[in-house]
Amino acid sequence: MIARATPAPINQPRSQGFLHIHRGQPGGLYKLQFNPKDKTPKYKQIVQSVITDIERGVLQKNEQLPSISELSVEYYLARDTVEKAYRELRERGYITSVQGKGYYVLGQEAPKLKVLLIFNKLSSYKKLIYYAFLKTLGDRATVDLQIHHNSARKFTEIVEKNLGKYNHYVVMPHFTEDMNKADYLETLKRIPSDELVLLDKDVPELPGDYLSIHQNFNKDIFHALETANDLLSNYQRLVLLFPGDGHYPVDIARGFRSYCINFHKEYAVLENAADEVLQAGTAYVVVEETDLAELIKKVRQSSFLLGREIGVISFNETTLKELLNITVITTDFETMGRTAGALLLDQQRIKVNNPFYMIRRGSL
């Protein structure tokens, strides 16, 4: 029998919309995802809750479910409602009934992991991460992708809608820099630490042991530039073209300034290349590809030689930059995706730095 709690008033939602029932066999509490305020028919909510937990591995093969009477009495549901839900689950092959004993999970012998990727945006390098991650997981997981577009509000909506439906939540926590960190930190805290994976950027303020594969933008850009000291010695002035829309980590600018101060370089940080007047002996570090195109156009329209009088370093490797012979500072995005997938499958909860490096080409 299930343990009895003090009855709640009829139609009053319980804590966080979950109804708590004991499993039919030892193993603790099973949370039935059920919200009385939801407009979805009650029997459909029961069906979806059981299916989701079978897919997540919360409900195991041969595990006994509560009886129709137990659910209907404990949670003020009509017997017909519960019976209809169980009938649909049985017809769809998720559960079976045994005469005189009750209902049991058929499920899967080895359920696949359910993973939700929450990226801030799609770009060429994020696609590299995505496909490497999928390839590493192979047929051991099903992966869904949603985009929060650097919005803490959208991110919170995605998490609230999907909590409890996945085994792991892989998050790129990039948000506009003018945003209050508390706006998304509380949402991250709602994800259990053993289900959370941070990708591309860590959040040191977040408590608990969670998996993180990230870049250290401040230190990594410093060290990447330092490895090119021999080439940068030809340039007296460095300029970082860094958009002011808040979509990029400010640690990039901090690491750039630290390098320039440490190696006694004149420097400037500009939002774009539109009003820049080229000066011989200047090397540009470019974040946005639109600024890269504008800068190369200006160099070609001038008398300066790219890679001699004007230097250009771009962020993040692409095939086009390789073809254009552009020097880049990049991280290995495929390695980031593979590492995330492998450590997730291995149930590791560690922090791994995926550092920058420089690919030398003719533009510096």
C-alpha positions, -999 to 999 in steps of 0.1 A, spaced: 0 0 0 11 36 -4 18 58 25 -9 83 34 -3 119 37 -26 146 52 -51 151 24 -49 183 4 -81 201 -5 -97 188 -37 -83 205 -68 -55 222 -48 -21 217 -65 5 201 -44 41 212 -41 56 221 -75 28 202 -93 41 168 -84 20 140 -68 41 117 -47 34 80 -46 53 49 -34 65 25 -59 47 -9 -59 80 -25 -49 110 -13 -27 128 16 -42 115 48 -26 92 75 -39 82 78 -75 72 113 -86 41 113 -108 43 145 -129 8 158 -125 -5 194 -124 -42 199 -115 -40 234 -131 -28 221 -164 -54 221 -191 -41 188 -205 -66 160 -197 -57 143 -164 -54 109 -180 -30 123 -206 -8 137 -179 -6 103 -162 2 87 -196 29 112 -204 44 110 -169 48 72 -170 62 72 -206 87 100 -197 100 81 -166 103 48 -185 124 66 -212 145 82 -185 150 49 -167 133 62 -135 107 34 -140 125 1 -146 113 -30 -165 90 -52 -144 85 -25 -118 50 -25 -103 28 6 -107 2 18 -81 -32 3 -86 -61 21 -101 -78 24 -67 -47 37 -50 -42 65 -75 -79 75 -76 -84 75 -38 -51 92 -30 -53 120 -55 -90 125 -60 -91 111 -95 -120 93 -110 -114 56 -114 -123 59 -150 -95 85 -155 -68 63 -141 -82 32 -159 -82 51 -192 -46 62 -187 -35 26 -179 -55 12 -208 -37 36 -232 -3 28 -217 -10 -9 -221 -22 -5 -257 9 14 -266 31 -13 -251 46 5 -221 29 -15 -194 12 -48 -189 -14 -61 -164 -13 -94 -145 -46 -108 -133 -49 -104 -95 -16 -87 -91 -17 -53 -109 2 -33 -135 38 -36 -144 63 -17 -166 74 -33 -198 98 -5 -208 132 -11 -222 160 -34 -210 186 -6 -214 167 27 -218 185 54 -237 196 85 -220 175 116 -227 196 147 -232 185 183 -237 210 207 -252 203 243 -245 226 265 -267 226 303 -267 227 304 -305 236 283 -335 269 291 -354 294 272 -374 315 263 -344 285 254 -323 275 229 -350 309 213 -347 303 208 -309 268 195 -316 277 169 -342 308 157 -322 286 154 -291 259 134 -311 286 111 -326 301 103 -292 268 95 -276 258 73 -306 227 52 -301 231 53 -263 211 86 -261 184 107 -277 193 144 -279 170 174 -283 182 209 -290 167 243 -279 181 278 -282 178 305 -256 192 334 -277 213 348 -248 180 355 -229 177 345 -193 139 347 -196 139 323 -225 164 301 -208 142 299 -176 111 291 -198 130 262 -214 142 247 -181 108 251 -164 90 234 -192 115 204 -194 126 198 -158 121 161 -149 119 151 -185 155 144 -193 185 126 -177 209 155 -185 207 192 -193 237 204 -213 237 242 -211 258 269 -228 254 297 -202 262 327 -224 239 356 -217 242 393 -224 268 409 -201 244 436 -189 221 410 -174 219 403 -137 236 370 -132 210 361 -105 184 360 -132 199 328 -147 219 315 -117 187 305 -98 175 286 -129 207 267 -131 205 258 -95 171 242 -101 188 216 -123 201 188 -101 239 189 -102 242 153 -113 221 161 -144 238 194 -153 265 198 -179 280 233 -186 295 237 -220 319 264 -234 317 285 -203 318 277 -165 298 294 -138 321 294 -107 293 307 -84 272 276 -90 273 252 -61 275 214 -62 295 189 -83 286 191 -120 303 184 -153 318 214 -170 338 215 -203 347 251 -208 370 278 -220 388 302 -197 385 332 -219 407 356 -199 437 333 -194 434 314 -227 435 345 -250 465 358 -230 484 325 -235 473 322 -272 487 357 -280 518 349 -259 526 320 -282 527 344 -311 551 369 -295 576 364 -323 550 375 -349 535 402 -328 569 418 -322 564 434 -357 534 454 -345 535 483 -320 497 486 -317 470 460 -311 433 466 -316 405 444 -304 373 447 -324 348 436 -297 311 442 -302 294 461 -274 261 442 -276 270 420 -246 268 387 -265 305 379 -260 323 372 -227 340 403 -214 368 381 -202 380 382 -238 387 419 -235 402 415 -201 427 389 -214 435 410 -244 443 441 -222 464 420 -198 485 408 -227 490 443 -241 500 457 -207 523 429 -198 541 431 -232 541 469 -234 518 472 -265 497 503 -274 462 490 -276 426 499 -281 392 482 -278 367 492 -305 331 480 -311 335 476 -349 358 483 -378 335 508 -396 353 540 -384 388 526 -380 416 543 -400 443 518 -408 478 525 -394 509 506 -403 523 485 -375 488 476 -362 475 441 -356 438 435 -352 421 408 -331 386 403 -346 357 386 -328 328 391 -353 330 378 -389 313 409 -402 341 430 -388 367 406 -403 351 411 -438 351 449 -433 387 450 -422 400 428 -450 381 451 -475 398 481 -460 432 465 -462 427 456 -499 416 491 -507 447 506 -490 484 504 -499 492 483 -468 502 447 -471 482 422 -450 506 401 -428 534 427 -429 521 462 -422 487 452 -410 481 420 -390 448 402 -386 439 375 -360 403 362 -361 384 343 -335 372 307 -341 384 285 -370 362 280 -401 369 265 -435 365 300 -451 393 315 -428 415 286 -438 409 293 -475 415 331 -469 448 323 -451 436 341 -419 454 335 -386 430 324 -359 427 320 -322 404 290 -316 396 261 -294 391 226 -306 353 225 -307 350 189 -319 371 179 -289 348 199 -266 318 180 -280 335 146 -278 347 152 -242 313 163 -231 297 132 -246 323 108 -232 323 122 -197 285 123 -196 284 86 -205 310 79 -179 289 97 -153 318 120 -144 313 153 -126 345 172 -131 356 205 -146 377 204 -178 393 233 -195 393 233 -233 420 258 -241 426 282 -270 455 279 -294 467 298 -324 468 286 -360 495 307 -378 487 318 -413 497 346 -436 476 374 -421 500 380 -392 
